[in-house]
Amino acid sequence: MRRDLVERVRDRIATIGGGVTDAEMADAFRAETGGVASDLDTLGAVRELRQEFSGLGQLAPLLRDPGVSDVLVTGPDRVWIDGPDGLRLTSVTFRDDDAVRQLAQRLALAAGRRLDDAQPFVDAWISSGIRLHAMLAPIAADGTSLSLRVLRSAGHDLSALRDLGLFDAAAEELLIRIVRARLAFLVIGATGSGKTTLLGALLGQVPAGERVVCVEDAGELHPDHPQVVRLVSRPPNVEGAGEVTSRELVRQALRMRPDRIVVGEVRGAEVCELLAALNTGHDGGACTLHANSAAEVPARMEALAALGGVSRAALHSQLAAAIRVVLHLKRSSDGNRRLVEIGVLTRDADEVVVRTAWRAGHPTEAWPLLADLLAERGFPC
């Protein structure tokens, strides 16, 4: 549809006010085309106008696809999706960069955030469970950049993940023992490796008599467990007020009689509160962390703890007592996700290191450390 026609229909609809029905939109289109449009043309125009004026626009069908995890717009004619088959270019196009910019600004406004030349980027949650990131030109040199991540509920159980090839039956039994033994653990990996999915499945193995309090930036965790309290952080509104941080929610979780405290993902100073909680009698806690390997975990935790004013020495002291096991997931180039490593945190002089106890289905040199931890808790291998 021509841009001038879209603008004229937009002006006519604006005089109606409130929610606009498809019939009113069709009437506005016919009025602007002199009443000569066919029923088929009018139906197509209403569909296009509905996408233009509300919601996610022409990206909506992509985001409804259960196999899509990310929609990435790098130009008016370059709309990509990510999923099990990796990145793929779609046939979806925008009229021009101004149309991409208008969509990004509309989504930012829906999230209560500002996006304009004075504030040319935004990172926010849309109420429909989608994470929005957008950057405007000239900061984005090639035009408006728009990234939308779909937050699917992490609802698989361990047997379903085993059937999907994430691990074998022996590894499944080992994971169950780690949870039942109340060994605090980290699930690590890159973006899209399945960290939250595995965490949710493991929480389903927590005994029903234990109360689990989960803290998240978005409500992804839906473990099959009768005693789960889910706390979700909130960003500031367009005026900069009303923020509720994950760090504050971890503090609040401590007052809610938790048996286990879980953080969906540690990405900032909330790691300080989590480690403090795990060092005060709350065994069996868990969280996810972006890391490329188990060996990098201490350094990543150092960087996050520094945001909360915790020194390197203090971090290593707390980390050694708080976290016992690291579960490393990796996504291969063919899109398959696998558990590739289980590590154990140990002290080496004044710092913590992660030693590999299991890799790709087989025990390794640090296996006795993991076996001893499980045996001490009454779950011998």
C-alpha positions in Angstrom: 0.0 0.0 0.0 1.3 3.5 -0.9 2.7 5.4 2.0 0.6 8.5 1.3 -2.6 6.3 1.4 -1.5 4.8 4.7 -1.0 8.3 6.2 -4.4 9.5 5.0 -6.1 6.4 6.4 -4.2 7.0 9.7 -5.4 10.6 9.9 -9.0 9.5 9.2 -8.9 6.7 11.9 -7.4 9.1 14.4 -10.7 11.1 14.4 -12.6 8.0 15.5 -10.8 7.7 18.9 -10.6 4.6 21.1 -10.4 1.1 19.7 -10.9 0.9 16.0 -12.8 -2.1 14.5 -11.9 -3.8 11.3 -15.2 -2.5 9.8 -14.3 1.1 10.7 -10.8 0.6 9.2 -12.4 -0.8 6.0 -14.7 2.2 5.8 -11.7 4.6 6.2 -9.8 2.7 3.4 -12.8 2.9 1.0 -13.3 6.6 1.8 -9.7 7.3 0.9 -9.8 5.3 -2.3 -13.1 6.8 -3.5 -15.1 3.6 -2.8 -13.7 1.8 -5.9 -11.7 -0.8 -4.0 -12.8 -4.4 -4.3 -13.7 -6.5 -1.3 -10.5 -8.5 -1.8 -8.4 -5.4 -1.9 -10.2 -4.0 1.2 -9.6 -7.2 3.1 -5.9 -7.1 2.3 -5.7 -3.4 3.2 -7.4 -4.0 6.6 -4.9 -6.7 7.4 -2.0 -4.5 6.4 -3.3 -1.5 8.3 -3.9 -3.6 11.4 -0.3 -4.7 11.4 0.8 -1.1 10.6 -1.1 0.5 13.5 -0.9 -1.9 16.3 1.1 -4.6 18.0 4.2 -6.3 16.4 3.2 -5.4 12.9 4.3 -7.8 10.2 6.7 -9.5 12.7 3.7 -10.9 14.6 3.4 -14.2 12.5 7.1 -14.9 13.0 6.9 -14.4 16.8 3.9 -16.7 17.0 5.8 -19.6 15.4 6.8 -21.9 18.3 10.0 -22.8 16.6 11.3 -19.1 16.6 13.4 -17.9 19.5 14.6 -14.6 18.0 13.5 -12.1 15.3 16.3 -9.8 14.2 15.7 -6.8 11.9 19.0 -5.4 10.4 17.3 -3.5 7.5 14.0 -3.0 5.8 14.6 -6.0 3.6 16.7 -8.1 6.1 14.5 -9.8 8.7 16.1 -12.8 10.2 14.8 -15.5 12.6 16.7 -17.9 14.8 15.5 -21.3 15.9 16.4 -25.0 15.8 17.8 -24.6 12.3 19.9 -21.6 13.1 19.7 -18.1 11.5 17.5 -17.8 8.4 16.5 -14.8 6.3 12.7 -14.5 5.9 10.6 -13.0 3.1 9.2 -10.3 5.5 10.1 -6.8 4.4 9.4 -3.2 5.6 8.6 -0.3 3.3 11.8 1.6 4.4 13.9 2.3 7.5 11.3 4.8 8.8 8.8 1.9 9.1 11.2 -0.1 11.1 11.9 2.9 13.3 8.2 3.5 13.9 7.7 -0.1 14.9 10.6 0.1 17.3 9.3 3.3 18.9 5.8 1.9 19.2 7.1 -1.2 21.0 9.3 0.9 23.3 6.3 3.0 24.2 4.3 -0.1 25.0 7.1 -1.2 27.4 7.0 2.2 29.1 10.3 3.3 27.7 11.6 6.2 25.5 13.2 5.7 22.1 14.1 8.8 20.1 17.2 10.8 18.9 18.0 11.9 22.5 17.7 8.2 23.8 18.6 6.2 20.7 18.6 2.7 22.2 16.3 0.7 24.5 16.4 -2.7 26.3 13.0 -3.6 27.8 10.4 -6.3 28.3 7.2 -6.2 26.3 4.2 -7.4 28.3 3.6 -10.3 25.9 6.8 -12.0 27.1 9.2 -10.7 24.5 12.5 -9.0 25.2 13.0 -5.9 23.0 16.3 -4.3 22.1 16.4 -1.5 19.5 18.9 1.0 18.3 18.3 4.0 16.0 20.5 5.6 13.4 23.0 7.1 13.3 24.2 5.0 16.3 23.1 2.0 14.3 25.1 3.0 11.2 23.0 1.0 8.6 19.6 2.0 10.0 17.3 0.9 12.8 18.4 -2.3 14.4 15.6 -4.3 16.1 16.0 -7.5 18.1 13.1 -9.4 19.7 13.7 -12.5 21.8 10.7 -14.8 22.5 10.5 -16.1 26.1 9.1 -19.6 25.9 8.0 -21.1 29.2 10.7 -23.6 30.3 8.3 -26.4 30.8 10.2 -29.6 29.7 11.0 -32.3 32.3 14.2 -34.2 32.4 12.9 -37.2 30.5 11.7 -34.9 27.6 15.2 -33.3 27.5 16.8 -36.7 27.5 14.6 -37.7 24.5 15.7 -34.5 22.8 19.3 -35.6 23.1 20.5 -33.1 25.7 22.0 -36.0 27.8 21.7 -39.8 28.2 19.9 -41.9 30.8 23.1 -42.1 33.0 23.6 -38.3 33.0 19.9 -37.9 33.8 20.3 -40.0 36.9 23.4 -38.1 37.9 21.5 -34.7 37.6 18.7 -36.0 39.8 21.2 -37.0 42.4 22.8 -33.5 42.3 19.4 -31.9 42.9 18.3 -34.4 45.6 21.6 -34.0 47.4 21.0 -30.2 47.6 24.2 -29.3 45.9 24.0 -25.7 44.8 24.7 -25.5 41.1 25.2 -23.1 38.2 23.9 -23.8 34.7 26.2 -22.1 32.2 26.4 -21.7 28.4 25.9 -19.2 25.6 22.7 -17.5 24.6 20.2 -20.0 23.3 22.0 -23.1 24.7 19.0 -24.2 26.9 20.1 -23.0 30.3 16.7 -21.9 31.6 15.1 -25.0 30.1 17.4 -27.3 32.0 17.1 -25.3 35.2 13.3 -25.5 35.0 13.5 -29.3 34.5 15.9 -29.7 37.4 13.6 -27.7 39.7 10.9 -30.3 39.0 13.1 -32.8 40.8 13.1 -30.9 44.0 11.1 -32.8 46.7 7.5 -31.6 47.0 7.9 -30.7 50.6 10.5 -28.0 49.9 9.6 -24.4 49.1 11.3 -22.9 46.1 11.5 -19.1 45.5 12.5 -18.0 42.0 13.8 -14.6 41.0 13.8 -13.7 37.3 13.9 -10.8 34.9 11.1 -12.4 33.0 8.8 -15.3 34.0 10.3 -18.1 32.0 10.5 -20.7 34.8 7.4 -22.8 35.3 8.8 -25.9 37.1 6.5 -28.8 37.7 6.5 -28.4 41.5 3.8 -27.6 44.0 5.7 -25.1 46.1 7.1 -22.4 43.8 6.9 -18.7 44.4 7.9 -16.7 41.3 9.2 -13.1 41.7 9.8 -11.0 38.5 11.8 -7.8 38.4 10.4 -4.6 36.9 12.3 -1.9 34.9 11.7 1.8 35.5 8.9 3.4 33.6 9.3 6.2 31.1 9.7 8.7 34.0 12.5 6.6 35.5 10.4 5.5 38.5 9.0 2.2 39.8 12.0 0.0 39.2 12.3 -3.3 41.2 15.6 -5.0 40.7 16.6 -8.6 40.9 19.0 -7.7 43.7 16.1 -6.4 45.8 14.0 -9.4 45.0 16.8 -11.8 46.2 16.7 -9.9 49.5 13.0 -10.2 49.7 13.2 -13.9 48.9 15.2 -14.5 52.1 12.2 -13.3 54.1 9.8 -15.7 52.4 10.8 -18.9 54.2 12.6 -20.4 51.2 14.1 -23.9 51.2 15.8 -23.1 48.0 16.5 -19.8 46.3 16.8 -19.7 42.5 17.8 -16.9 40.3 16.8 -17.3 36.6 20.0 -15.6 35.5 22.7 -13.6 37.3 23.9 -10.7 35.3 24.7 -8.1 37.9 25.2 -7.1 41.5 22.4 -9.5 42.6 25.1 -12.2 42.6 26.3 -10.8 45.9 22.9 -11.4 47.6 22.6 -14.8 46.1 26.0 -15.9 47.3 25.2 -14.5 50.8 21.9 -16.4 50.8 23.6 -19.7 49.8 26.1 -19.2 52.6 23.4 -18.9 55.3 21.8 -22.3 55.3 20.0 -22.3 52.0 21.5 -25.3 50.4 20.5 -26.5 46.9 20.1 -23.1 45.3 20.7 -22.5 41.6 21.0 -20.0 38.8 22.1 -19.6 35.2 25.1 -17.7 34.0 26.5 -16.7 30.6 29.9 -18.3 30.3 31.8 -20.0 27.5 33.3 -22.8 29.7 33.2 -24.0 33.2 36.8 -22.8 33.7 35.6 -19.2 33.1 33.0 -19.2 35.9 35.2 -17.8 38.7 36.3 -14.9 36.5 32.7 -14.2 35.4 31.6 -14.2 39.0 34.4 -11.8 40.0 33.3 -9.3 37.4 29.6 -9.4 38.5 30.5 -9.3 42.2 32.6 -6.2 41.5 29.5 -4.4 40.5 28.2 -5.0 44.0 31.4 -3.8 45.7 32.6 -7.2 46.7 36.4 -7.7 46.5 38.0 -10.5 44.6 39.2 -12.2 47.8 35.8 -12.0 49.4 34.1 -13.3 46.2 36.3 -16.4 46.1 35.8 -17.1 49.8 32.0 -17.0 49.4 31.9 -18.8 46.1 33.8 -21.8 47.4 31.2 -22.3 50.1 28.1 -21.4 48.1 28.3 -23.2 44.7 29.4 -26.8 44.4 28.6 -27.9 40.8 28.7 -26.3 37.3 26.6 -27.7 34.5 27.8 -26.6 31.0 25.5 -26.6 28.0 26.5 -26.0 24.5 24.6 -25.5 21.3 26.2 -26.9 18.2 26.1 -25.5 14.7 23.3 -27.8 13.7 21.1 -26.3 16.5 21.3 -29.3 18.8 21.8 -28.6 22.5 23.8 -30.9 24.7 25.2 -31.1 28.3 28.9 -31.3 27.6 30.5 -30.9 31.0 29.9 -31.1 34.8 32.5 -29.4 36.9 33.2 -29.2 40.7 34.3 -26.0 42.4 37.4 -26.4 44.6 39.8 -24.2 46.4 43.3 -23.8 45.0 45.4 -21.6 47.4 43.4 -18.4 47.7 41.1 -18.8 44.7 38.4 -21.1 43.4 38.9 -23.2 40.3 36.5 -25.5 38.4 37.7 -29.0 37.9 35.9 -31.2 35.3 34.3 -34.3 36.8 32.3 -35.5 33.8 32.6 -34.7 30.1 30.5 -36.0 27.2 29.1 -38.9 29.0 32.2 -40.1 30.8 33.8 -39.5 34.3 37.0 -37.6 34.2 39.9 -36.8 36.6 37.8 -34.9 39.2 35.0 -37.5 39.3 36.0 -38.6 42.9 35.3 -35.1 44.1 31.8 -35.1 42.8 31.2 -38.7 44.0 32.4 -37.7 47.5 30.1 -34.7 47.6 27.1 -36.9 46.7 28.1 -39.6 49.1 28.4 -37.1 52.0 24.7 -36.1 51.3 23.5 -39.7 51.2 23.4 -40.1 47.4 26.3 -42.3 46.5 27.0 -43.0 42.8 
